[in-house]
Amino acid sequence: MPSPQNRTFLPATQDATELLGKLIKLNRRERKMSEDDLAGRAGISRRTLQRIERGDPRCAIGLFFELAVLVGVKLFDMDDRATLALHLGRVNDKLAVLPSRVRSSTRAVDDDF
């Protein structure tokens, strides 16, 4: 298994983290917040904030979301927590009716007719 430092990411993943990072940076600047202010509110270092704003996919996704919420970036195309909670409830309902495990078929298929 590759170490986190040597891991490569798909282009779509890199694009998504870069977009979210730049949205965080844009909203931070529009709110006239300094890097130090936002980093302090999020409980992270200024260096970590800079990595997130550049879209570094090695940063924890929870930090991306925390910063996005702090600067007002709309997540999952939803405006408020109630809508997010409703959507989460629907997904949980769907997961509840699916099998809890996904198993590969270990039995050989007999397709001789």
C-alpha positions in Angstrom: 0.0 0.0 0.0 1.5 3.4 -0.9 2.2 5.9 1.8 0.0 9.0 1.9 3.0 11.1 0.7 3.4 9.0 -2.5 -0.3 8.5 -3.3 -1.5 9.6 -6.6 -5.1 10.9 -7.1 -7.4 10.8 -10.1 -7.7 14.0 -12.1 -11.3 14.4 -11.1 -10.3 14.1 -7.4 -7.6 16.8 -7.9 -10.1 19.0 -9.7 -12.7 18.7 -7.0 -10.3 19.5 -4.1 -8.8 22.4 -6.1 -12.3 23.8 -6.8 -13.4 23.5 -3.1 -10.1 25.0 -2.0 -10.5 28.0 -4.3 -14.1 28.5 -3.2 -12.9 28.6 0.4 -10.2 31.1 -0.5 -12.7 33.2 -2.5 -15.3 33.3 0.3 -12.6 34.0 2.9 -11.4 37.0 0.9 -14.9 38.2 0.2 -15.5 38.2 4.0 -12.3 40.0 4.5 -10.9 37.3 6.8 -7.1 36.8 7.0 -5.5 33.4 6.8 -4.6 33.6 10.5 -8.3 34.5 11.5 -9.8 31.5 9.6 -7.1 29.1 10.6 -7.6 30.1 14.2 -11.4 29.7 14.0 -10.9 26.2 12.5 -8.2 25.2 15.0 -5.6 24.5 12.3 -2.3 26.0 11.3 -2.0 28.7 8.7 0.2 26.3 6.6 -2.6 23.7 6.6 -5.1 26.4 5.5 -2.8 27.3 2.6 -2.6 23.7 1.5 -6.4 23.4 1.6 -6.9 26.6 -0.4 -4.5 25.2 -3.0 -6.6 22.0 -3.1 -4.1 19.5 -1.7 -6.1 16.2 -1.7 -3.8 14.8 1.0 -5.6 17.1 3.6 -8.4 15.6 5.6 -11.8 16.0 3.9 -13.3 17.1 7.2 -11.0 20.1 7.3 -12.2 21.1 3.8 -15.8 20.9 4.9 -15.2 22.7 8.2 -13.5 25.6 6.4 -16.2 25.7 3.7 -18.9 26.0 6.4 -17.0 28.7 8.3 -16.7 30.9 5.2 -20.2 30.1 3.8 -19.5 27.8 0.9 -22.7 26.0 0.0 -22.1 22.2 0.2 -24.1 19.6 -1.7 -26.1 22.3 -3.4 -28.1 22.9 -0.2 -28.7 26.1 1.7 -29.3 25.1 5.2 -28.7 22.3 7.8 -32.3 21.2 7.7 -32.1 20.3 4.0 -28.8 18.6 4.5 -30.3 16.6 7.4 -33.3 15.6 5.3 -31.0 14.4 2.5 -28.9 12.5 5.0 -32.0 10.8 6.4 -33.0 9.7 2.9 -29.6 8.2 2.2 -29.7 6.5 5.6 -33.1 5.0 4.8 -31.8 3.6 1.5 -28.7 2.1 3.2 -30.9 0.5 5.8 -32.7 -1.7 3.2 -29.5 -2.8 1.4 -27.4 -5.7 2.6 -24.8 -4.7 5.1 -22.1 -6.7 3.3 -21.1 -7.0 -0.3 -19.6 -10.5 -0.9 -17.8 -11.7 -4.0 -19.2 -15.0 -5.4 -16.8 -17.8 -4.5 -18.8 -20.4 -6.2 -17.8 -21.3 -9.7 -20.5 -20.8 -12.3 -21.6 -23.9 -14.0 -22.4 -22.8 -17.5 -22.0 -26.1 -19.4 -25.3 -26.9 -21.0 
